[in-house]
Amino acid sequence: MPLILQNNLPDAQSGDPRLPGTQPCDADDWLRVDEAYAAQMQYRTRLLAEKRDAVLSEDTQTAKANREVLAGALKILPSRGFDVSEDAVTCPDGRVVTLDWTAPLGTLGHLVQEDICVLQKQGAEHVMTGAVLCFPANWRLAEKINRPLTGIHEPVDEYDDNIARRVQRLFDGVQVGRPLWRFNKLPYSDPDLHQPYKRTLGDDVPYTRSERQCILRLPQTGAVVFTIHSFVVRSGQ
């Protein structure tokens, strides 16, 4: 397990950091590159090679939305220090990633620090239909994929009917070109970014983990994308 730390947590945000506690952000601000990019991407590449079935789920039936996420990211990446060509991307750390449109989420997993979940409206709720999730914080992709929002959050005590309605309204109401973002901040004993199982806290909690989460709507398919940029810093920073 590599020790990968950032210098700072995400930008300060006013308001209640609990769900849904969101703020608007710029249209392309759902992708960021920070000082941990090279180290995080090395870890993501290893996880995608060694634990691919655990960290990636993409179905041919939802391929259109997944391809749209990749296409949207490719428009942003040049402003983040990437060199994008017709069939490959040169990343800020020097890696060259081939564009595989048959596995768009897997390709994104090799390009960006963000974990990316794609949710599509089925009946009254949005259902997670695809995801690349290399850095889970106490949840496993296999338990959440193809489940609606209420099912995804079932183990969360704070996720009551009121919160569920508010979150569903967010997913229904988020507009194309007007993403929303929020963050959380929790103490951790173990700095490992890949923690699919519930953490245990001892007396010593030397690290703080935070997720900068963005919600955006895709213009063509109407799917909603939920992105997670993970930060780990030493406590007190």
mmCIF file of the C-alpha atoms, coordinates in Angstrom:
data_MODEL
# 
_entry.id   MODEL 
# 
loop_
_atom_site.group_PDB 
_atom_site.id 
_atom_site.type_symbol 
_atom_site.label_atom_id 
_atom_site.label_alt_id 
_atom_site.label_comp_id 
_atom_site.label_asym_id 
_atom_site.label_entity_id 
_atom_site.label_seq_id 
_atom_site.pdbx_PDB_ins_code 
_atom_site.Cartn_x 
_atom_site.Cartn_y 
_atom_site.Cartn_z 
_atom_site.occupancy 
_atom_site.B_iso_or_equiv 
_atom_site.pdbx_formal_charge 
_atom_site.auth_seq_id 
_atom_site.auth_comp_id 
_atom_site.auth_asym_id 
_atom_site.auth_atom_id 
_atom_site.pdbx_PDB_model_num 
ATOM 1   C CA . MET A 1 1   ? 0.000   0.000  0.000   1.00 0.00 ? 1   MET A CA 1 
ATOM 2   C CA . PRO A 1 2   ? 1.692   3.229  -1.106  1.00 0.00 ? 2   PRO A CA 1 
ATOM 3   C CA . LEU A 1 3   ? 1.603   6.301  1.122   1.00 0.00 ? 3   LEU A CA 1 
ATOM 4   C CA . ILE A 1 4   ? 0.095   9.008  -1.072  1.00 0.00 ? 4   ILE A CA 1 
ATOM 5   C CA . LEU A 1 5   ? -0.610  12.360 0.553   1.00 0.00 ? 5   LEU A CA 1 
ATOM 6   C CA . GLN A 1 6   ? -1.672  15.780 -0.684  1.00 0.00 ? 6   GLN A CA 1 
ATOM 7   C CA . ASN A 1 7   ? -0.540  19.074 0.788   1.00 0.00 ? 7   ASN A CA 1 
ATOM 8   C CA . ASN A 1 8   ? -4.052  20.418 1.390   1.00 0.00 ? 8   ASN A CA 1 
ATOM 9   C CA . LEU A 1 9   ? -7.696  19.415 1.491   1.00 0.00 ? 9   LEU A CA 1 
ATOM 10  C CA . PRO A 1 10  ? -10.181 20.658 -1.154  1.00 0.00 ? 10  PRO A CA 1 
ATOM 11  C CA . ASP A 1 11  ? -11.143 24.308 -1.299  1.00 0.00 ? 11  ASP A CA 1 
ATOM 12  C CA . ALA A 1 12  ? -13.171 25.507 1.667   1.00 0.00 ? 12  ALA A CA 1 
ATOM 13  C CA . GLN A 1 13  ? -16.907 25.370 1.125   1.00 0.00 ? 13  GLN A CA 1 
ATOM 14  C CA . SER A 1 14  ? -19.557 27.265 3.041   1.00 0.00 ? 14  SER A CA 1 
ATOM 15  C CA . GLY A 1 15  ? -22.719 25.636 4.256   1.00 0.00 ? 15  GLY A CA 1 
ATOM 16  C CA . ASP A 1 16  ? -23.462 22.230 5.705   1.00 0.00 ? 16  ASP A CA 1 
ATOM 17  C CA . PRO A 1 17  ? -20.902 19.611 4.498   1.00 0.00 ? 17  PRO A CA 1 
ATOM 18  C CA . ARG A 1 18  ? -23.410 16.795 5.057   1.00 0.00 ? 18  ARG A CA 1 
ATOM 19  C CA . LEU A 1 19  ? -25.463 15.555 2.124   1.00 0.00 ? 19  LEU A CA 1 
ATOM 20  C CA . PRO A 1 20  ? -26.674 17.214 0.072   1.00 0.00 ? 20  PRO A CA 1 
ATOM 21  C CA . GLY A 1 21  ? -24.869 20.517 1.056   1.00 0.00 ? 21  GLY A CA 1 
ATOM 22  C CA . THR A 1 22  ? -23.882 21.377 -2.503  1.00 0.00 ? 22  THR A CA 1 
ATOM 23  C CA . GLN A 1 23  ? -22.534 24.469 -4.251  1.00 0.00 ? 23  GLN A CA 1 
ATOM 24  C CA . PRO A 1 24  ? -22.287 25.291 -7.979  1.00 0.00 ? 24  PRO A CA 1 
ATOM 25  C CA . CYS A 1 25  ? -18.945 24.991 -9.751  1.00 0.00 ? 25  CYS A CA 1 
ATOM 26  C CA . ASP A 1 26  ? -17.577 25.850 -13.180 1.00 0.00 ? 26  ASP A CA 1 
ATOM 27  C CA . ALA A 1 27  ? -18.632 23.642 -16.085 1.00 0.00 ? 27  ALA A CA 1 
ATOM 28  C CA . ASP A 1 28  ? -15.221 21.970 -16.428 1.00 0.00 ? 28  ASP A CA 1 
ATOM 29  C CA . ASP A 1 29  ? -14.257 21.899 -12.736 1.00 0.00 ? 29  ASP A CA 1 
ATOM 30  C CA . TRP A 1 30  ? -15.283 18.267 -12.233 1.00 0.00 ? 30  TRP A CA 1 
ATOM 31  C CA . LEU A 1 31  ? -11.763 17.208 -13.271 1.00 0.00 ? 31  LEU A CA 1 
ATOM 32  C CA . ARG A 1 32  ? -8.685  18.387 -11.401 1.00 0.00 ? 32  ARG A CA 1 
ATOM 33  C CA . VAL A 1 33  ? -4.980  17.521 -11.354 1.00 0.00 ? 33  VAL A CA 1 
ATOM 34  C CA . ASP A 1 34  ? -3.095  18.016 -8.097  1.00 0.00 ? 34  ASP A CA 1 
ATOM 35  C CA . GLU A 1 35  ? 0.373   17.304 -6.732  1.00 0.00 ? 35  GLU A CA 1 
ATOM 36  C CA . ALA A 1 36  ? -0.494  13.649 -6.029  1.00 0.00 ? 36  ALA A CA 1 
ATOM 37  C CA . TYR A 1 37  ? -1.415  12.944 -9.664  1.00 0.00 ? 37  TYR A CA 1 
ATOM 38  C CA . ALA A 1 38  ? 1.578   10.770 -10.598 1.00 0.00 ? 38  ALA A CA 1 
ATOM 39  C CA . ALA A 1 39  ? 1.470   8.689  -7.419  1.00 0.00 ? 39  ALA A CA 1 
ATOM 40  C CA . GLN A 1 40  ? -2.316  8.249  -7.486  1.00 0.00 ? 40  GLN A CA 1 
ATOM 41  C CA . MET A 1 41  ? -2.262  7.255  -11.150 1.00 0.00 ? 41  MET A CA 1 
ATOM 42  C CA . GLN A 1 42  ? 0.462   4.685  -10.550 1.00 0.00 ? 42  GLN A CA 1 
ATOM 43  C CA . TYR A 1 43  ? -1.740  3.141  -7.846  1.00 0.00 ? 43  TYR A CA 1 
ATOM 44  C CA . ARG A 1 44  ? -4.855  3.303  -10.042 1.00 0.00 ? 44  ARG A CA 1 
ATOM 45  C CA . THR A 1 45  ? -3.016  1.573  -12.884 1.00 0.00 ? 45  THR A CA 1 
ATOM 46  C CA . ARG A 1 46  ? -2.008  -1.226 -10.516 1.00 0.00 ? 46  ARG A CA 1 
ATOM 47  C CA . LEU A 1 47  ? -5.531  -1.626 -9.171  1.00 0.00 ? 47  LEU A CA 1 
ATOM 48  C CA . LEU A 1 48  ? -7.020  -1.724 -12.675 1.00 0.00 ? 48  LEU A CA 1 
ATOM 49  C CA . ALA A 1 49  ? -4.543  -4.444 -13.594 1.00 0.00 ? 49  ALA A CA 1 
ATOM 50  C CA . GLU A 1 50  ? -4.760  -6.535 -10.428 1.00 0.00 ? 50  GLU A CA 1 
ATOM 51  C CA . LYS A 1 51  ? -8.357  -5.932 -9.241  1.00 0.00 ? 51  LYS A CA 1 
ATOM 52  C CA . ARG A 1 52  ? -10.144 -4.891 -12.416 1.00 0.00 ? 52  ARG A CA 1 
ATOM 53  C CA . ASP A 1 53  ? -13.417 -6.669 -11.635 1.00 0.00 ? 53  ASP A CA 1 
ATOM 54  C CA . ALA A 1 54  ? -13.541 -5.018 -8.197  1.00 0.00 ? 54  ALA A CA 1 
ATOM 55  C CA . VAL A 1 55  ? -12.860 -1.454 -9.360  1.00 0.00 ? 55  VAL A CA 1 
ATOM 56  C CA . LEU A 1 56  ? -14.517 -1.285 -12.788 1.00 0.00 ? 56  LEU A CA 1 
ATOM 57  C CA . SER A 1 57  ? -18.029 -2.015 -14.057 1.00 0.00 ? 57  SER A CA 1 
ATOM 58  C CA . GLU A 1 58  ? -19.177 -1.021 -17.531 1.00 0.00 ? 58  GLU A CA 1 
ATOM 59  C CA . ASP A 1 59  ? -21.883 -2.713 -19.550 1.00 0.00 ? 59  ASP A CA 1 
ATOM 60  C CA . THR A 1 60  ? -22.344 -2.584 -23.310 1.00 0.00 ? 60  THR A CA 1 
ATOM 61  C CA . GLN A 1 61  ? -26.004 -1.672 -22.708 1.00 0.00 ? 61  GLN A CA 1 
ATOM 62  C CA . THR A 1 62  ? -24.916 1.617  -21.105 1.00 0.00 ? 62  THR A CA 1 
ATOM 63  C CA . ALA A 1 63  ? -21.944 2.210  -23.415 1.00 0.00 ? 63  ALA A CA 1 
ATOM 64  C CA . LYS A 1 64  ? -23.410 5.383  -24.931 1.00 0.00 ? 64  LYS A CA 1 
ATOM 65  C CA . ALA A 1 65  ? -23.415 7.242  -21.621 1.00 0.00 ? 65  ALA A CA 1 
ATOM 66  C CA . ASN A 1 66  ? -19.965 5.903  -20.717 1.00 0.00 ? 66  ASN A CA 1 
ATOM 67  C CA . ARG A 1 67  ? -18.542 7.071  -24.048 1.00 0.00 ? 67  ARG A CA 1 
ATOM 68  C CA . GLU A 1 68  ? -20.118 10.481 -23.510 1.00 0.00 ? 68  GLU A CA 1 
ATOM 69  C CA . VAL A 1 69  ? -18.307 10.837 -20.169 1.00 0.00 ? 69  VAL A CA 1 
ATOM 70  C CA . LEU A 1 70  ? -14.964 10.049 -21.825 1.00 0.00 ? 70  LEU A CA 1 
ATOM 71  C CA . ALA A 1 71  ? -15.660 12.441 -24.707 1.00 0.00 ? 71  ALA A CA 1 
ATOM 72  C CA . GLY A 1 72  ? -16.511 15.214 -22.246 1.00 0.00 ? 72  GLY A CA 1 
ATOM 73  C CA . ALA A 1 73  ? -13.332 14.598 -20.270 1.00 0.00 ? 73  ALA A CA 1 
ATOM 74  C CA . LEU A 1 74  ? -11.167 14.704 -23.392 1.00 0.00 ? 74  LEU A CA 1 
ATOM 75  C CA . LYS A 1 75  ? -12.397 18.238 -24.107 1.00 0.00 ? 75  LYS A CA 1 
ATOM 76  C CA . ILE A 1 76  ? -11.199 19.371 -20.663 1.00 0.00 ? 76  ILE A CA 1 
ATOM 77  C CA . LEU A 1 77  ? -7.888  17.504 -20.383 1.00 0.00 ? 77  LEU A CA 1 
ATOM 78  C CA . PRO A 1 78  ? -5.763  19.782 -22.622 1.00 0.00 ? 78  PRO A CA 1 
ATOM 79  C CA . SER A 1 79  ? -6.330  22.613 -20.119 1.00 0.00 ? 79  SER A CA 1 
ATOM 80  C CA . ARG A 1 80  ? -5.067  20.290 -17.378 1.00 0.00 ? 80  ARG A CA 1 
ATOM 81  C CA . GLY A 1 81  ? -1.691  19.555 -18.951 1.00 0.00 ? 81  GLY A CA 1 
ATOM 82  C CA . PHE A 1 82  ? -2.632  16.591 -21.163 1.00 0.00 ? 82  PHE A CA 1 
ATOM 83  C CA . ASP A 1 83  ? -1.820  16.196 -24.861 1.00 0.00 ? 83  ASP A CA 1 
ATOM 84  C CA . VAL A 1 84  ? -4.865  14.667 -26.558 1.00 0.00 ? 84  VAL A CA 1 
ATOM 85  C CA . SER A 1 85  ? -4.591  13.135 -30.028 1.00 0.00 ? 85  SER A CA 1 
ATOM 86  C CA . GLU A 1 86  ? -7.064  11.124 -32.071 1.00 0.00 ? 86  GLU A CA 1 
ATOM 87  C CA . ASP A 1 87  ? -6.158  7.764  -30.568 1.00 0.00 ? 87  ASP A CA 1 
ATOM 88  C CA . ALA A 1 88  ? -4.078  8.430  -27.452 1.00 0.00 ? 88  ALA A CA 1 
ATOM 89  C CA . VAL A 1 89  ? -3.480  10.826 -24.568 1.00 0.00 ? 89  VAL A CA 1 
ATOM 90  C CA . THR A 1 90  ? -0.119  11.848 -23.129 1.00 0.00 ? 90  THR A CA 1 
ATOM 91  C CA . CYS A 1 91  ? -0.617  12.480 -19.411 1.00 0.00 ? 91  CYS A CA 1 
ATOM 92  C CA . PRO A 1 92  ? 1.139   15.029 -17.160 1.00 0.00 ? 92  PRO A CA 1 
ATOM 93  C CA . ASP A 1 93  ? 3.290   12.227 -15.704 1.00 0.00 ? 93  ASP A CA 1 
ATOM 94  C CA . GLY A 1 94  ? 4.481   11.167 -19.164 1.00 0.00 ? 94  GLY A CA 1 
ATOM 95  C CA . ARG A 1 95  ? 2.340   8.054  -19.581 1.00 0.00 ? 95  ARG A CA 1 
ATOM 96  C CA . VAL A 1 96  ? 0.676   7.503  -22.937 1.00 0.00 ? 96  VAL A CA 1 
ATOM 97  C CA . VAL A 1 97  ? -2.845  6.050  -22.646 1.00 0.00 ? 97  VAL A CA 1 
ATOM 98  C CA . THR A 1 98  ? -4.512  4.547  -25.697 1.00 0.00 ? 98  THR A CA 1 
ATOM 99  C CA . LEU A 1 99  ? -8.127  5.616  -26.146 1.00 0.00 ? 99  LEU A CA 1 
ATOM 100 C CA . ASP A 1 100 ? -10.278 2.496  -25.962 1.00 0.00 ? 100 ASP A CA 1 
ATOM 101 C CA . TRP A 1 101 ? -13.844 3.472  -26.825 1.00 0.00 ? 101 TRP A CA 1 
ATOM 102 C CA . THR A 1 102 ? -15.010 -0.087 -26.090 1.00 0.00 ? 102 THR A CA 1 
ATOM 103 C CA . ALA A 1 103 ? -14.006 0.485  -22.439 1.00 0.00 ? 103 ALA A CA 1 
ATOM 104 C CA . PRO A 1 104 ? -14.432 4.245  -21.881 1.00 0.00 ? 104 PRO A CA 1 
ATOM 105 C CA . LEU A 1 105 ? -14.632 4.110  -18.082 1.00 0.00 ? 105 LEU A CA 1 
ATOM 106 C CA . GLY A 1 106 ? -11.590 1.863  -17.924 1.00 0.00 ? 106 GLY A CA 1 
ATOM 107 C CA . THR A 1 107 ? -9.767  4.373  -20.122 1.00 0.00 ? 107 THR A CA 1 
ATOM 108 C CA . LEU A 1 108 ? -10.775 7.213  -17.801 1.00 0.00 ? 108 LEU A CA 1 
ATOM 109 C CA . GLY A 1 109 ? -9.479  5.203  -14.880 1.00 0.00 ? 109 GLY A CA 1 
ATOM 110 C CA . HIS A 1 110 ? -6.019  5.441  -16.447 1.00 0.00 ? 110 HIS A CA 1 
ATOM 111 C CA . LEU A 1 111 ? -6.314  9.161  -17.221 1.00 0.00 ? 111 LEU A CA 1 
ATOM 112 C CA . VAL A 1 112 ? -7.809  11.012 -14.251 1.00 0.00 ? 112 VAL A CA 1 
ATOM 113 C CA . GLN A 1 113 ? -7.583  10.978 -10.473 1.00 0.00 ? 113 GLN A CA 1 
ATOM 114 C CA . GLU A 1 114 ? -11.354 11.067 -10.097 1.00 0.00 ? 114 GLU A CA 1 
ATOM 115 C CA . ASP A 1 115 ? -13.431 7.963  -9.546  1.00 0.00 ? 115 ASP A CA 1 
ATOM 116 C CA . ILE A 1 116 ? -16.432 8.223  -11.843 1.00 0.00 ? 116 ILE A CA 1 
ATOM 117 C CA . CYS A 1 117 ? -19.923 6.799  -11.373 1.00 0.00 ? 117 CYS A CA 1 
ATOM 118 C CA . VAL A 1 118 ? -22.594 6.989  -14.088 1.00 0.00 ? 118 VAL A CA 1 
ATOM 119 C CA . LEU A 1 119 ? -26.231 7.039  -12.975 1.00 0.00 ? 119 LEU A CA 1 
ATOM 120 C CA . GLN A 1 120 ? -29.290 6.843  -15.215 1.00 0.00 ? 120 GLN A CA 1 
ATOM 121 C CA . LYS A 1 121 ? -32.935 7.458  -14.377 1.00 0.00 ? 121 LYS A CA 1 
ATOM 122 C CA . GLN A 1 122 ? -34.958 4.254  -14.137 1.00 0.00 ? 122 GLN A CA 1 
ATOM 123 C CA . GLY A 1 123 ? -38.460 4.826  -12.847 1.00 0.00 ? 123 GLY A CA 1 
ATOM 124 C CA . ALA A 1 124 ? -38.459 7.232  -9.925  1.00 0.00 ? 124 ALA A CA 1 
ATOM 125 C CA . GLU A 1 125 ? -34.764 6.947  -9.071  1.00 0.00 ? 125 GLU A CA 1 
ATOM 126 C CA . HIS A 1 126 ? -31.317 7.165  -10.582 1.00 0.00 ? 126 HIS A CA 1 
ATOM 127 C CA . VAL A 1 127 ? -29.499 3.840  -10.787 1.00 0.00 ? 127 VAL A CA 1 
ATOM 128 C CA . MET A 1 128 ? -25.727 3.390  -10.884 1.00 0.00 ? 128 MET A CA 1 
ATOM 129 C CA . THR A 1 129 ? -25.176 1.707  -14.254 1.00 0.00 ? 129 THR A CA 1 
ATOM 130 C CA . GLY A 1 130 ? -21.393 2.009  -14.535 1.00 0.00 ? 130 GLY A CA 1 
ATOM 131 C CA . ALA A 1 131 ? -18.359 3.109  -12.558 1.00 0.00 ? 131 ALA A CA 1 
ATOM 132 C CA . VAL A 1 132 ? -14.615 3.131  -12.204 1.00 0.00 ? 132 VAL A CA 1 
ATOM 133 C CA . LEU A 1 133 ? -13.971 3.123  -8.460  1.00 0.00 ? 133 LEU A CA 1 
ATOM 134 C CA . CYS A 1 134 ? -10.321 2.645  -7.564  1.00 0.00 ? 134 CYS A CA 1 
ATOM 135 C CA . PHE A 1 135 ? -10.416 4.557  -4.282  1.00 0.00 ? 135 PHE A CA 1 
ATOM 136 C CA . PRO A 1 136 ? -13.567 3.477  -2.402  1.00 0.00 ? 136 PRO A CA 1 
ATOM 137 C CA . ALA A 1 137 ? -14.048 4.686  1.156   1.00 0.00 ? 137 ALA A CA 1 
ATOM 138 C CA . ASN A 1 138 ? -15.827 1.884  3.034   1.00 0.00 ? 138 ASN A CA 1 
ATOM 139 C CA . TRP A 1 139 ? -17.948 0.541  0.168   1.00 0.00 ? 139 TRP A CA 1 
ATOM 140 C CA . ARG A 1 140 ? -17.619 -2.011 -2.592  1.00 0.00 ? 140 ARG A CA 1 
ATOM 141 C CA . LEU A 1 141 ? -18.644 -1.447 -6.176  1.00 0.00 ? 141 LEU A CA 1 
ATOM 142 C CA . ALA A 1 142 ? -20.084 -4.952 -6.511  1.00 0.00 ? 142 ALA A CA 1 
ATOM 143 C CA . GLU A 1 143 ? -22.602 -4.168 -3.764  1.00 0.00 ? 143 GLU A CA 1 
ATOM 144 C CA . LYS A 1 144 ? -23.764 -0.869 -5.328  1.00 0.00 ? 144 LYS A CA 1 
ATOM 145 C CA . ILE A 1 145 ? -23.764 -1.369 -9.091  1.00 0.00 ? 145 ILE A CA 1 
ATOM 146 C CA . ASN A 1 146 ? -27.220 -1.483 -10.709 1.00 0.00 ? 146 ASN A CA 1 
ATOM 147 C CA . ARG A 1 147 ? -28.826 -0.248 -7.498  1.00 0.00 ? 147 ARG A CA 1 
ATOM 148 C CA . PRO A 1 148 ? -30.873 2.961  -7.068  1.00 0.00 ? 148 PRO A CA 1 
ATOM 149 C CA . LEU A 1 149 ? -29.761 5.838  -4.875  1.00 0.00 ? 149 LEU A CA 1 
ATOM 150 C CA . THR A 1 150 ? -31.750 4.627  -1.883  1.00 0.00 ? 150 THR A CA 1 
ATOM 151 C CA . GLY A 1 151 ? -30.237 1.151  -2.202  1.00 0.00 ? 151 GLY A CA 1 
ATOM 152 C CA . ILE A 1 152 ? -26.737 2.537  -2.576  1.00 0.00 ? 152 ILE A CA 1 
ATOM 153 C CA . HIS A 1 153 ? -27.085 4.525  0.657   1.00 0.00 ? 153 HIS A CA 1 
ATOM 154 C CA . GLU A 1 154 ? -28.989 1.854  2.577   1.00 0.00 ? 154 GLU A CA 1 
ATOM 155 C CA . PRO A 1 155 ? -26.280 1.307  5.245   1.00 0.00 ? 155 PRO A CA 1 
ATOM 156 C CA . VAL A 1 156 ? -25.873 5.048  5.936   1.00 0.00 ? 156 VAL A CA 1 
ATOM 157 C CA . ASP A 1 157 ? -27.721 5.911  9.154   1.00 0.00 ? 157 ASP A CA 1 
ATOM 158 C CA . GLU A 1 158 ? -28.025 9.611  8.263   1.00 0.00 ? 158 GLU A CA 1 
ATOM 159 C CA . TYR A 1 159 ? -29.612 8.818  4.888   1.00 0.00 ? 159 TYR A CA 1 
ATOM 160 C CA . ASP A 1 160 ? -33.227 9.062  5.999   1.00 0.00 ? 160 ASP A CA 1 
ATOM 161 C CA . ASP A 1 161 ? -36.303 9.644  3.810   1.00 0.00 ? 161 ASP A CA 1 
ATOM 162 C CA . ASN A 1 162 ? -35.820 13.411 3.926   1.00 0.00 ? 162 ASN A CA 1 
ATOM 163 C CA . ILE A 1 163 ? -32.209 13.225 2.744   1.00 0.00 ? 163 ILE A CA 1 
ATOM 164 C CA . ALA A 1 164 ? -33.185 10.663 0.100   1.00 0.00 ? 164 ALA A CA 1 
ATOM 165 C CA . ARG A 1 165 ? -35.798 13.018 -1.354  1.00 0.00 ? 165 ARG A CA 1 
ATOM 166 C CA . ARG A 1 166 ? -33.374 15.946 -1.356  1.00 0.00 ? 166 ARG A CA 1 
ATOM 167 C CA . VAL A 1 167 ? -30.636 13.934 -3.089  1.00 0.00 ? 167 VAL A CA 1 
ATOM 168 C CA . GLN A 1 168 ? -33.048 12.635 -5.713  1.00 0.00 ? 168 GLN A CA 1 
ATOM 169 C CA . ARG A 1 169 ? -34.158 16.212 -6.386  1.00 0.00 ? 169 ARG A CA 1 
ATOM 170 C CA . LEU A 1 170 ? -30.501 17.157 -6.887  1.00 0.00 ? 170 LEU A CA 1 
ATOM 171 C CA . PHE A 1 171 ? -30.027 14.396 -9.447  1.00 0.00 ? 171 PHE A CA 1 
ATOM 172 C CA . ASP A 1 172 ? -33.276 15.336 -11.174 1.00 0.00 ? 172 ASP A CA 1 
ATOM 173 C CA . GLY A 1 173 ? -32.511 19.032 -11.194 1.00 0.00 ? 173 GLY A CA 1 
ATOM 174 C CA . VAL A 1 174 ? -28.801 19.299 -12.039 1.00 0.00 ? 174 VAL A CA 1 
ATOM 175 C CA . GLN A 1 175 ? -28.498 21.110 -15.361 1.00 0.00 ? 175 GLN A CA 1 
ATOM 176 C CA . VAL A 1 176 ? -26.167 20.633 -18.319 1.00 0.00 ? 176 VAL A CA 1 
ATOM 177 C CA . GLY A 1 177 ? -23.132 22.888 -17.967 1.00 0.00 ? 177 GLY A CA 1 
ATOM 178 C CA . ARG A 1 178 ? -23.914 23.711 -14.332 1.00 0.00 ? 178 ARG A CA 1 
ATOM 179 C CA . PRO A 1 179 ? -22.307 21.045 -12.129 1.00 0.00 ? 179 PRO A CA 1 
ATOM 180 C CA . LEU A 1 180 ? -22.642 20.932 -8.354  1.00 0.00 ? 180 LEU A CA 1 
ATOM 181 C CA . TRP A 1 181 ? -20.013 19.968 -5.804  1.00 0.00 ? 181 TRP A CA 1 
ATOM 182 C CA . ARG A 1 182 ? -19.662 19.116 -2.152  1.00 0.00 ? 182 ARG A CA 1 
ATOM 183 C CA . PHE A 1 183 ? -17.044 17.591 0.117   1.00 0.00 ? 183 PHE A CA 1 
ATOM 184 C CA . ASN A 1 184 ? -16.736 15.446 3.199   1.00 0.00 ? 184 ASN A CA 1 
ATOM 185 C CA . LYS A 1 185 ? -13.960 15.191 5.772   1.00 0.00 ? 185 LYS A CA 1 
ATOM 186 C CA . LEU A 1 186 ? -13.328 12.216 8.042   1.00 0.00 ? 186 LEU A CA 1 
ATOM 187 C CA . PRO A 1 187 ? -10.536 10.978 10.348  1.00 0.00 ? 187 PRO A CA 1 
ATOM 188 C CA . TYR A 1 188 ? -8.632  7.867  9.237   1.00 0.00 ? 188 TYR A CA 1 
ATOM 189 C CA . SER A 1 189 ? -6.056  5.636  10.880  1.00 0.00 ? 189 SER A CA 1 
ATOM 190 C CA . ASP A 1 190 ? -5.011  4.087  7.563   1.00 0.00 ? 190 ASP A CA 1 
ATOM 191 C CA . PRO A 1 191 ? -4.060  6.398  4.672   1.00 0.00 ? 191 PRO A CA 1 
ATOM 192 C CA . ASP A 1 192 ? -4.648  3.746  1.996   1.00 0.00 ? 192 ASP A CA 1 
ATOM 193 C CA . LEU A 1 193 ? -6.841  5.192  -0.767  1.00 0.00 ? 193 LEU A CA 1 
ATOM 194 C CA . HIS A 1 194 ? -8.294  1.777  -1.641  1.00 0.00 ? 194 HIS A CA 1 
ATOM 195 C CA . GLN A 1 195 ? -10.493 0.911  1.362   1.00 0.00 ? 195 GLN A CA 1 
ATOM 196 C CA . PRO A 1 196 ? -13.516 -1.105 0.214   1.00 0.00 ? 196 PRO A CA 1 
ATOM 197 C CA . TYR A 1 197 ? -14.209 -2.446 3.703   1.00 0.00 ? 197 TYR A CA 1 
ATOM 198 C CA . LYS A 1 198 ? -15.490 -0.560 6.709   1.00 0.00 ? 198 LYS A CA 1 
ATOM 199 C CA . ARG A 1 199 ? -12.677 1.199  8.505   1.00 0.00 ? 199 ARG A CA 1 
ATOM 200 C CA . THR A 1 200 ? -11.918 0.797  12.195  1.00 0.00 ? 200 THR A CA 1 
ATOM 201 C CA . LEU A 1 201 ? -10.654 3.747  14.187  1.00 0.00 ? 201 LEU A CA 1 
ATOM 202 C CA . GLY A 1 202 ? -8.227  3.407  17.046  1.00 0.00 ? 202 GLY A CA 1 
ATOM 203 C CA . ASP A 1 203 ? -6.998  6.060  19.429  1.00 0.00 ? 203 ASP A CA 1 
ATOM 204 C CA . ASP A 1 204 ? -4.540  7.322  16.841  1.00 0.00 ? 204 ASP A CA 1 
ATOM 205 C CA . VAL A 1 205 ? -6.084  9.000  13.765  1.00 0.00 ? 205 VAL A CA 1 
ATOM 206 C CA . PRO A 1 206 ? -3.118  10.691 12.082  1.00 0.00 ? 206 PRO A CA 1 
ATOM 207 C CA . TYR A 1 207 ? -4.793  11.232 8.709   1.00 0.00 ? 207 TYR A CA 1 
ATOM 208 C CA . THR A 1 208 ? -7.765  13.140 7.341   1.00 0.00 ? 208 THR A CA 1 
ATOM 209 C CA . ARG A 1 209 ? -9.492  11.886 4.215   1.00 0.00 ? 209 ARG A CA 1 
ATOM 210 C CA . SER A 1 210 ? -11.732 14.111 2.129   1.00 0.00 ? 210 SER A CA 1 
ATOM 211 C CA . GLU A 1 211 ? -13.682 13.554 -1.074  1.00 0.00 ? 211 GLU A CA 1 
ATOM 212 C CA . ARG A 1 212 ? -14.438 16.402 -3.451  1.00 0.00 ? 212 ARG A CA 1 
ATOM 213 C CA . GLN A 1 213 ? -17.616 15.161 -5.116  1.00 0.00 ? 213 GLN A CA 1 
ATOM 214 C CA . CYS A 1 214 ? -19.171 16.648 -8.245  1.00 0.00 ? 214 CYS A CA 1 
ATOM 215 C CA . ILE A 1 215 ? -22.551 15.992 -9.874  1.00 0.00 ? 215 ILE A CA 1 
ATOM 216 C CA . LEU A 1 216 ? -23.047 16.845 -13.554 1.00 0.00 ? 216 LEU A CA 1 
ATOM 217 C CA . ARG A 1 217 ? -25.511 16.040 -16.305 1.00 0.00 ? 217 ARG A CA 1 
ATOM 218 C CA . LEU A 1 218 ? -24.489 14.752 -19.720 1.00 0.00 ? 218 LEU A CA 1 
ATOM 219 C CA . PRO A 1 219 ? -26.145 16.708 -22.555 1.00 0.00 ? 219 PRO A CA 1 
ATOM 220 C CA . GLN A 1 220 ? -26.838 13.856 -24.984 1.00 0.00 ? 220 GLN A CA 1 
ATOM 221 C CA . THR A 1 221 ? -27.869 10.864 -22.864 1.00 0.00 ? 221 THR A CA 1 
ATOM 222 C CA . GLY A 1 222 ? -29.124 12.866 -19.879 1.00 0.00 ? 222 GLY A CA 1 
ATOM 223 C CA . ALA A 1 223 ? -27.208 10.563 -17.544 1.00 0.00 ? 223 ALA A CA 1 
ATOM 224 C CA . VAL A 1 224 ? -25.842 12.012 -14.311 1.00 0.00 ? 224 VAL A CA 1 
ATOM 225 C CA . VAL A 1 225 ? -22.147 11.643 -13.494 1.00 0.00 ? 225 VAL A CA 1 
ATOM 226 C CA . PHE A 1 226 ? -20.902 11.548 -9.901  1.00 0.00 ? 226 PHE A CA 1 
ATOM 227 C CA . THR A 1 227 ? -17.161 12.142 -9.575  1.00 0.00 ? 227 THR A CA 1 
ATOM 228 C CA . ILE A 1 228 ? -14.948 11.664 -6.522  1.00 0.00 ? 228 ILE A CA 1 
ATOM 229 C CA . HIS A 1 229 ? -11.530 13.263 -6.147  1.00 0.00 ? 229 HIS A CA 1 
ATOM 230 C CA . SER A 1 230 ? -9.891  11.797 -3.043  1.00 0.00 ? 230 SER A CA 1 
ATOM 231 C CA . PHE A 1 231 ? -7.523  13.686 -0.763  1.00 0.00 ? 231 PHE A CA 1 
ATOM 232 C CA . VAL A 1 232 ? -5.525  12.324 2.165   1.00 0.00 ? 232 VAL A CA 1 
ATOM 233 C CA . VAL A 1 233 ? -3.485  14.658 4.368   1.00 0.00 ? 233 VAL A CA 1 
ATOM 234 C CA . ARG A 1 234 ? -1.874  14.418 7.764   1.00 0.00 ? 234 ARG A CA 1 
ATOM 235 C CA . SER A 1 235 ? -4.283  15.508 10.474  1.00 0.00 ? 235 SER A CA 1 
ATOM 236 C CA . GLY A 1 236 ? -3.941  19.143 11.395  1.00 0.00 ? 236 GLY A CA 1 
ATOM 237 C CA . GLN A 1 237 ? -3.121  20.343 7.887   1.00 0.00 ? 237 GLN A CA 1 
# 
